[in-house]
Amino acid sequence: MFNQRLSKWHRQIGWIAAVALFIWGGSAVTHPAMVWFGPQAQHNFPPTMSVPGEALQNLAPLLVKVSKSNELKVIKLVPGESGPLLQLSRDQDSSRRYFDVENQQLLPNHDQSQAEWLASYYTGRKRDEIRRVDFQTDFNHEYPAVNRLLPVYRVAFGAEEAMVAFIHTETGALASLLNPFKNRLQWIFQNLHTFKWLDGLENIRLLLAGTLLVTLAVMAIIGLLLLFAYKPRVIKDGKRRYHRRLAYLAWLPLLAWSASGFYHLLQSSLVERQFGLRLGLPYESLRSEPLNNDSLQTLAGRVVNNLSLIRADDQNLYWRVSVARDQSEQAVSRQDRFAGNAAEQSAIYLPLVAGGSAKPLRDEALARAMALRFTGASGEQVLATRLVTRFGSEYDFRNKRLPVWAVELNDADKTIVFVDTATGILVDSTRSIDRLEGLSFSILHKWNHLHGVLGPKVRDLLMVCTIFLLLIVTLFGVRMLVNKGRSLPSKRLS
């Protein structure tokens, strides 16, 4: 009797589950397809620079000149097309200002030019191929919120925008790379997999997607019970036989995907995330005391990522020098960025003021001080401080920065703060509720635990094969439902 009820429930929700599987299974395949067949960057790390001694000699007086404003929150020396540039950030949302270090002159409206140069560097395309550049302060279909970084420049290359690069100039990062093929796949994924077409109707999206996901989870559980409820026997009907055999392989991935998808849906819809960049406090105008030029001269000719002004825990100011990795160690594939190959080899701290009694600095101590300053927590609440050199479920690839420091706090939410000691920026923060859902989604939905074992391509291929297996099982099930429906009228007539 129980077996018959299970079979009846299995058939009753079969059509709903089939529709959900075709929608989500078909759209899920577009995600690895975007990675496999989408546009590829020519470089996977930001550009480096070798700073000439003359530029370093000019840096101190230029810093005094620009720091008369109390609004500057990030001050960095960064690579530019024609040489090192002093980059200034007032806030997170505005374009950056630049000074030429050699002649100490302001470069008007140079942020767009910097974006064009970076886009050319990352894509390998020439500057004269650029057809359009837009400053973008909001997310949209082409550049969805999963990318996190704003503002960005949208740099379109070639006729009919054959390639579009989204550049975040503050980090010098390639935030996203798009072509018409990837754009179409992205549209399919957003509208069929995440139901973006219901934007603005969140309750309806939650109800519709949640119902479909719960139906799939129930279908997987009932299917598993049926596999063990009926004793093994010879099944003459081919459709039923193959449906049953393949179900042994399909039920666990279906349950994992639907359960983690439902958890992700609830979390993203009902729990407000607290991630996002936060800049530090504005730098006060520098006094006229002599600045540290001698130690800066030791950097002449050395290959670095950038130099940035940092406020230490003793409130003294330092130049933090991000030493670049050897060029032979640069990643040749974007997947190498997941393996702990950060762009930075080491960091050097040089006191800003000459002859000062500044104490030696370490990144770990600076990260701890930054975390306390951003959160208002006390030193006793710090449980651990550790360097993060790879992306994962805890620190997402979409943040784009490596390395960063993770500072664990013993507060009510068990917060972990991720800080970038190279720029004094709070990159991200997570609570225990965020990490639990992130771990579930990473392991059960994206199978990231197989990344290090199989590699990204084999893992993606395994997931695609599993999706096709589920679709085949679904097709056999639909055929059985259709045949069952056709047989009902004849039974009633008899």
C-alpha positions as CSV (number, residue, x, y, z in Angstrom):
1,M,0.0,0.0,0.0
2,F,2.8,2.4,0.9
3,N,4.6,1.6,-2.3
4,Q,1.5,2.4,-4.3
5,R,1.2,5.8,-2.6
6,L,4.9,6.6,-3.3
7,S,4.3,5.7,-6.9
8,K,1.2,7.9,-7.1
9,W,3.0,10.9,-5.5
10,H,5.9,10.3,-7.9
11,R,3.6,10.5,-10.9
12,Q,1.6,13.5,-9.6
13,I,4.6,15.8,-9.2
14,G,6.4,14.3,-12.2
15,W,5.3,17.0,-14.7
16,I,6.3,19.9,-12.4
17,A,9.6,18.3,-11.7
18,A,10.2,17.6,-15.4
19,V,9.5,21.3,-16.3
20,A,11.9,22.5,-13.6
21,L,14.6,20.1,-14.6
22,F,14.5,21.1,-18.3
23,I,14.6,24.8,-17.3
24,W,17.4,24.6,-14.8
25,G,19.3,21.7,-16.4
26,G,19.3,23.4,-19.8
27,S,20.3,26.8,-18.4
28,A,23.0,25.3,-16.1
29,V,24.9,24.1,-19.1
30,T,25.4,27.6,-20.3
31,H,27.6,28.4,-17.2
32,P,30.5,26.1,-18.1
33,A,30.0,26.9,-21.8
34,M,30.7,30.6,-21.0
35,V,34.0,29.6,-19.4
36,W,35.0,27.1,-22.1
37,F,34.0,29.1,-25.2
38,G,33.8,32.7,-23.9
39,P,36.5,35.3,-24.5
40,Q,39.9,34.8,-22.8
41,A,42.2,37.5,-21.3
42,Q,45.7,37.8,-22.7
43,H,47.0,38.6,-19.2
44,N,45.7,37.4,-15.9
45,F,47.5,39.7,-13.5
46,P,47.5,43.5,-13.4
47,P,50.5,45.2,-15.1
48,T,53.7,45.8,-13.1
49,M,56.2,48.7,-13.3
50,S,59.8,49.5,-12.8
51,V,60.1,52.9,-11.1
52,P,63.0,55.1,-12.3
53,G,65.0,57.0,-9.6
54,E,63.9,60.4,-11.0
55,A,60.2,59.5,-10.4
56,L,61.0,58.4,-6.8
57,Q,62.8,61.6,-6.2
58,N,59.7,63.6,-7.3
59,L,57.3,61.5,-5.3
60,A,57.8,63.2,-1.9
61,P,57.1,66.8,-3.1
62,L,54.2,65.7,-5.3
63,L,52.7,64.0,-2.3
64,V,52.8,67.2,-0.3
65,K,51.2,69.0,-3.2
66,V,48.3,66.7,-3.6
67,S,47.6,66.0,0.1
68,K,46.5,69.5,0.9
69,S,43.0,68.1,0.5
70,N,41.6,66.2,3.4
71,E,39.3,64.1,1.2
72,L,41.8,61.6,-0.2
73,K,41.3,58.1,1.1
74,V,43.6,56.1,-1.2
75,I,46.9,57.3,-2.5
76,K,48.9,55.0,-4.7
77,L,51.7,54.9,-7.3
78,V,50.4,52.7,-10.1
79,P,51.6,51.6,-13.6
80,G,50.5,53.8,-16.5
81,E,50.9,53.6,-20.2
82,S,53.8,56.1,-20.3
83,G,55.2,55.5,-16.8
84,P,54.3,55.6,-13.1
85,L,51.2,57.6,-12.1
86,L,50.1,58.8,-8.7
87,Q,46.5,57.6,-8.3
88,L,44.1,59.4,-5.9
89,S,40.7,58.1,-4.7
90,R,38.3,60.4,-2.8
91,D,35.5,57.8,-2.4
92,Q,34.4,54.4,-3.8
93,D,32.0,55.8,-6.5
94,S,33.8,58.5,-8.3
95,S,36.5,58.4,-11.0
96,R,40.1,58.4,-9.9
97,R,42.5,61.4,-10.3
98,Y,46.1,61.0,-11.6
99,F,49.3,63.0,-11.5
100,D,52.3,62.5,-13.7
101,V,55.1,61.8,-11.3
102,E,57.8,63.0,-13.7
103,N,56.4,66.6,-14.3
104,Q,54.1,66.6,-11.2
105,Q,51.2,67.8,-13.3
106,L,47.6,66.8,-13.0
107,L,46.3,64.7,-15.9
108,P,42.7,65.9,-16.5
109,N,40.1,63.2,-17.0
110,H,42.8,60.5,-17.1
111,D,40.8,57.7,-15.5
112,Q,39.1,56.8,-18.8
113,S,42.5,56.8,-20.5
114,Q,43.8,54.5,-17.8
115,A,40.8,52.2,-18.3
116,E,41.4,52.1,-22.1
117,W,45.1,51.2,-21.6
118,L,44.2,48.5,-19.1
119,A,41.5,47.1,-21.4
120,S,44.1,46.9,-24.2
121,Y,46.6,45.2,-21.9
122,Y,44.1,42.6,-20.7
123,T,42.5,41.8,-24.1
124,G,45.6,42.1,-26.4
125,R,43.7,44.5,-28.7
126,K,45.0,47.9,-29.9
127,R,43.7,51.2,-28.5
128,D,42.6,52.3,-31.9
129,E,40.1,49.3,-32.0
130,I,38.1,50.9,-29.1
131,R,34.7,52.0,-30.4
132,R,33.0,53.2,-27.2
133,V,33.8,53.8,-23.5
134,D,31.2,54.3,-20.8
135,F,31.6,55.0,-17.0
136,Q,29.3,52.6,-15.3
137,T,28.1,53.1,-11.7
138,D,25.3,50.4,-11.6
139,F,25.0,46.8,-12.4
140,N,23.0,45.6,-15.3
141,H,22.4,42.5,-17.6
142,E,25.9,42.7,-19.1
143,Y,27.6,43.4,-15.8
144,P,25.5,41.8,-13.1
145,A,25.9,42.3,-9.3
146,V,27.9,39.0,-8.9
147,N,30.9,41.0,-10.2
148,R,30.7,43.3,-7.1
149,L,33.2,45.9,-8.3
150,L,31.9,49.4,-9.0
151,P,32.4,51.8,-10.6
152,V,33.8,50.3,-13.8
153,Y,34.6,51.4,-17.3
154,R,32.8,49.6,-20.1
155,V,35.3,49.5,-23.0
156,A,34.0,48.1,-26.2
157,F,36.3,46.9,-29.0
158,G,35.6,46.4,-32.7
159,A,32.7,46.6,-35.0
160,E,29.4,45.7,-33.3
161,E,31.3,45.5,-30.0
162,A,32.9,42.2,-30.7
163,M,34.6,42.3,-27.3
164,V,33.7,44.3,-24.1
165,A,36.0,44.7,-21.2
166,F,34.9,46.0,-17.8
167,I,37.8,47.7,-16.0
168,H,38.0,48.6,-12.3
169,T,40.7,51.3,-12.3
170,E,41.3,51.5,-8.5
171,T,42.5,47.9,-8.5
172,G,43.7,47.8,-12.1
173,A,41.5,44.7,-12.5
174,L,39.7,43.2,-15.4
175,A,36.3,42.8,-13.7
176,S,34.6,41.0,-16.6
177,L,35.1,40.2,-20.3
178,L,32.3,39.8,-22.7
179,N,31.5,39.1,-26.4
180,P,28.1,38.6,-28.1
181,F,28.2,34.8,-27.7
182,K,28.9,35.0,-23.9
183,N,26.3,37.8,-23.6
184,R,23.6,35.6,-25.1
185,L,24.5,32.7,-22.8
186,Q,24.6,35.0,-19.8
187,W,21.1,36.3,-20.7
188,I,19.8,32.7,-20.8
189,F,21.5,31.8,-17.5
190,Q,20.2,34.9,-15.7
191,N,16.6,34.6,-16.9
192,L,16.1,30.8,-16.8
193,H,18.4,29.8,-13.9
194,T,18.0,32.8,-11.5
195,F,14.7,34.0,-12.8
196,K,16.0,37.5,-13.4
197,W,12.9,38.3,-15.5
198,L,11.1,38.6,-12.1
199,D,13.3,41.4,-10.9
200,G,11.1,43.8,-8.9
201,L,8.7,41.0,-8.0
202,E,10.9,39.3,-5.4
203,N,8.0,37.6,-3.5
204,I,6.8,36.0,-6.7
205,R,10.3,34.9,-7.7
206,L,10.8,33.4,-4.2
207,L,7.4,31.5,-4.4
208,L,7.8,30.2,-7.9
209,A,11.5,29.2,-7.7
210,G,11.1,27.8,-4.2
211,T,8.1,25.7,-5.2
212,L,10.0,24.2,-8.2
213,L,13.1,23.5,-6.1
214,V,11.1,21.9,-3.3
215,T,9.3,19.7,-5.9
216,L,12.7,18.6,-7.2
217,A,14.0,17.7,-3.8
218,V,10.8,15.8,-3.0
219,M,11.0,14.0,-6.3
220,A,14.6,12.9,-5.5
221,I,13.6,11.6,-2.0
222,I,10.5,9.8,-3.3
223,G,12.6,8.3,-6.2
224,L,15.2,7.0,-3.7
225,L,12.5,5.4,-1.5
226,L,11.0,3.8,-4.6
227,L,14.4,2.3,-5.6
228,F,14.5,0.5,-2.3
229,A,10.8,-0.1,-1.8
230,Y,10.5,-2.5,-4.8
231,K,12.5,-5.6,-4.9
232,P,14.9,-6.0,-7.9
233,R,13.0,-7.7,-10.7
234,V,13.1,-8.0,-14.5
235,I,11.4,-5.0,-16.1
236,K,10.3,-5.7,-19.7
237,D,9.4,-2.1,-20.6
238,G,12.7,-0.5,-21.8
239,K,11.7,3.0,-20.7
240,R,10.9,1.9,-17.2
241,R,14.0,-0.3,-16.9
242,Y,16.4,2.5,-18.0
243,H,14.6,5.1,-15.9
244,R,15.1,2.9,-12.8
245,R,18.7,2.0,-13.5
246,L,19.8,5.6,-14.2
247,A,17.9,6.9,-11.2
248,Y,20.5,5.1,-9.0
249,L,23.1,7.6,-10.3
250,A,20.8,10.6,-10.6
251,W,19.0,10.9,-7.2
252,L,22.0,12.2,-5.2
253,P,23.1,15.1,-7.6
254,L,19.4,16.1,-8.0
255,L,18.9,16.2,-4.2
256,A,22.2,18.1,-3.7
257,W,21.5,20.7,-6.4
258,S,17.9,21.3,-5.4
259,A,18.4,21.5,-1.7
260,S,21.5,23.8,-1.9
261,G,19.7,25.9,-4.6
262,F,16.7,26.3,-2.2
263,Y,19.0,27.3,0.6
264,H,20.8,29.8,-1.6
265,L,17.5,31.2,-2.8
266,L,16.2,31.8,0.8
267,Q,19.5,33.3,1.9
268,S,19.9,35.6,-1.0
269,S,16.2,36.7,-0.9
270,L,15.6,37.0,2.9
271,V,19.0,37.7,4.5
272,E,20.7,41.0,3.7
273,R,24.3,40.6,2.7
274,Q,26.9,42.9,4.2
275,F,29.7,42.5,1.7
276,G,31.2,45.4,-0.2
277,L,34.2,47.6,-0.3
278,R,34.9,50.3,2.3
279,L,37.7,52.8,2.0
280,G,39.7,54.0,5.0
281,L,39.7,57.4,6.7
282,P,40.9,60.4,4.7
283,Y,44.5,61.3,5.0
284,E,45.2,64.6,6.7
285,S,47.4,67.2,5.0
286,L,51.0,66.4,5.3
287,R,53.2,68.6,7.3
288,S,56.3,70.3,5.8
289,E,58.8,68.0,7.6
290,P,61.2,66.2,5.4
291,L,59.9,63.1,3.7
292,N,61.7,59.9,3.2
293,N,63.4,60.1,-0.2
294,D,66.6,58.1,0.6
295,S,64.9,54.8,1.3
296,L,62.7,55.2,-1.7
297,Q,65.7,55.4,-3.9
298,T,66.5,51.8,-3.0
299,L,63.5,50.8,-5.1
300,A,64.9,52.3,-8.3
301,G,64.6,49.8,-11.2
302,R,62.9,47.2,-9.0
303,V,59.7,45.6,-10.5
304,V,56.7,46.4,-8.3
305,N,53.0,46.2,-8.5
306,N,52.3,49.6,-6.7
307,L,53.3,51.8,-3.9
308,S,50.6,52.9,-1.5
309,L,50.3,55.2,1.5
310,I,49.3,53.3,4.6
311,R,48.3,54.4,8.1
312,A,49.8,52.0,10.7
313,D,48.4,51.1,14.1
314,D,50.7,53.7,15.6
315,Q,49.0,56.3,13.3
316,N,52.4,56.9,11.5
317,L,52.3,56.8,7.7
318,Y,54.3,54.4,5.6
319,W,54.9,53.6,1.9
320,R,53.9,50.0,1.4
321,V,55.7,48.6,-1.6
322,S,54.0,45.6,-3.3
323,V,56.9,43.6,-4.8
324,A,55.8,41.8,-7.9
325,R,56.3,38.1,-8.6
326,D,59.0,37.2,-11.0
327,Q,57.7,37.5,-14.6
328,S,58.5,33.8,-15.2
329,E,56.1,32.9,-12.3
330,Q,53.1,34.9,-13.8
331,A,50.1,32.7,-14.3
332,V,49.5,31.6,-17.9
333,S,45.9,30.7,-17.2
334,R,43.2,32.4,-15.3
335,Q,42.6,29.2,-13.4
336,D,46.0,29.6,-11.9
337,R,44.6,32.5,-9.8
338,F,42.6,29.9,-7.8
339,A,45.8,28.0,-6.9
340,G,47.3,30.6,-4.6
341,N,49.4,32.4,-7.3
342,A,48.8,36.0,-6.1
343,A,50.4,38.9,-8.0
344,E,52.4,39.9,-5.0
345,Q,55.6,38.2,-3.9
346,S,56.2,40.2,-0.7
347,A,55.7,43.6,0.9
348,I,58.2,46.3,2.0
349,Y,57.3,49.1,4.5
350,L,59.2,52.4,4.3
351,P,58.5,55.3,6.7
352,L,57.1,58.3,5.0
353,V,58.9,60.8,7.2
354,A,62.7,60.9,7.1
355,G,64.5,60.2,10.3
356,G,61.4,59.1,12.1
357,S,61.3,56.4,14.9
358,A,58.8,54.3,13.0
359,K,58.7,50.7,14.2
360,P,59.2,47.8,11.8
361,L,55.8,46.7,10.3
362,R,54.4,43.4,9.3
363,D,51.3,42.8,7.2
364,E,49.7,40.7,9.9
365,A,49.8,43.4,12.5
366,L,48.6,46.0,10.0
367,A,45.7,43.8,9.0
368,R,44.7,43.4,12.6
369,A,44.8,47.1,13.2
370,M,42.8,47.8,10.0
371,A,40.1,45.3,11.0
372,L,39.7,46.8,14.4
373,R,39.5,50.3,12.9
374,F,36.8,49.3,10.4
375,T,34.6,47.3,12.8
376,G,35.1,49.1,16.1
377,A,36.0,45.8,17.8
378,S,38.5,45.5,20.6
379,G,41.8,43.7,20.4
380,E,40.5,41.0,22.7
381,Q,37.9,40.0,20.2
382,V,40.5,39.0,17.6
383,L,40.6,35.2,17.4
384,A,43.0,34.7,14.5
385,T,44.7,36.6,11.6
386,R,45.7,34.7,8.5
387,L,46.8,35.3,4.9
388,V,44.4,34.3,2.1
389,T,46.1,33.5,-1.1
390,R,43.3,31.7,-3.0
391,F,39.7,32.1,-3.7
392,G,37.1,29.7,-2.3
393,S,33.7,29.5,-0.6
394,E,34.8,31.8,2.2
395,Y,36.5,34.5,0.1
396,D,34.9,34.7,-3.4
397,F,36.7,35.1,-6.7
398,R,34.5,38.0,-7.6
399,N,36.4,40.2,-5.1
400,K,39.4,40.0,-7.6
401,R,42.0,40.9,-4.9
402,L,44.8,38.6,-3.7
403,P,46.4,38.3,-1.3
404,V,44.2,39.6,1.5
405,W,44.2,39.1,5.2
406,A,41.3,37.4,7.0
407,V,40.8,38.6,10.6
408,E,38.4,36.4,12.7
409,L,36.4,38.2,15.4
410,N,34.7,36.8,18.4
411,D,31.5,38.8,18.1
412,A,27.8,37.8,18.0
413,D,28.0,37.1,14.2
414,K,31.4,35.4,14.3
415,T,32.5,37.9,11.7
416,I,35.5,37.4,9.4
417,V,36.9,40.7,8.0
418,F,39.0,40.6,4.8
419,V,41.3,43.5,4.4
420,D,43.8,44.6,1.7
421,T,46.9,45.9,3.4
422,A,48.2,47.1,0.0
423,T,45.6,49.9,0.0
424,G,44.1,50.0,3.4
425,I,40.7,48.9,2.1
426,L,38.1,46.6,3.7
427,V,37.4,44.2,0.8
428,D,34.7,42.0,2.3
429,S,33.2,40.7,5.5
430,T,31.2,37.5,6.2
431,R,29.2,36.2,9.1
432,S,28.7,32.6,10.2
433,I,25.3,32.6,8.5
434,D,26.9,33.7,5.2
435,R,29.8,31.2,5.4
436,L,27.4,28.2,6.1
437,E,25.3,29.0,3.1
438,G,28.5,29.7,1.0
439,L,29.9,26.3,2.0
440,S,26.7,24.5,1.1
441,F,26.5,26.3,-2.3
442,S,30.2,25.7,-3.0
443,I,30.2,22.0,-2.2
444,L,26.7,20.8,-3.1
445,H,25.9,23.1,-6.0
446,K,29.2,24.1,-7.6
447,W,31.2,21.0,-6.6
448,N,34.2,23.2,-5.8
449,H,35.6,20.4,-3.5
450,L,36.5,18.6,-6.7
451,H,38.4,21.6,-8.1
452,G,41.7,20.6,-6.6
453,V,41.3,16.9,-7.3
454,L,40.1,16.9,-10.9
455,G,40.9,20.4,-12.1
456,P,38.3,22.9,-13.2
457,K,37.7,21.5,-16.8
458,V,37.2,17.9,-15.7
459,R,34.9,19.0,-12.8
460,D,32.8,21.1,-15.2
461,L,32.7,18.2,-17.7
462,L,31.5,15.9,-14.9
463,M,28.8,18.3,-13.9
464,V,27.6,18.7,-17.5
465,C,27.5,14.9,-18.0
466,T,25.5,14.6,-14.8
467,I,23.0,17.2,-16.0
468,F,22.6,15.3,-19.3
469,L,22.0,12.1,-17.2
470,L,19.3,13.9,-15.3
471,L,17.7,15.1,-18.5
472,I,17.7,11.5,-19.9
473,V,16.1,10.2,-16.8
474,T,13.5,12.9,-17.1
475,L,12.8,12.1,-20.7
476,F,12.2,8.4,-19.8
477,G,9.9,9.6,-17.0
478,V,8.0,11.9,-19.3
479,R,7.5,9.1,-21.8
480,M,6.1,6.9,-19.1
481,L,3.7,9.7,-17.9
482,V,2.5,10.3,-21.5
483,N,1.8,6.5,-22.0
484,K,0.1,6.4,-18.6
485,G,-2.1,9.3,-19.6
486,R,-3.1,7.6,-22.9
487,S,-4.0,4.4,-21.2
488,L,-6.3,6.0,-18.6
489,P,-9.3,6.6,-21.0
490,S,-9.3,3.1,-22.3
491,K,-9.3,1.8,-18.7
492,R,-12.3,3.9,-17.9
493,L,-14.2,2.8,-21.0
494,S,-13.6,-0.8,-20.1
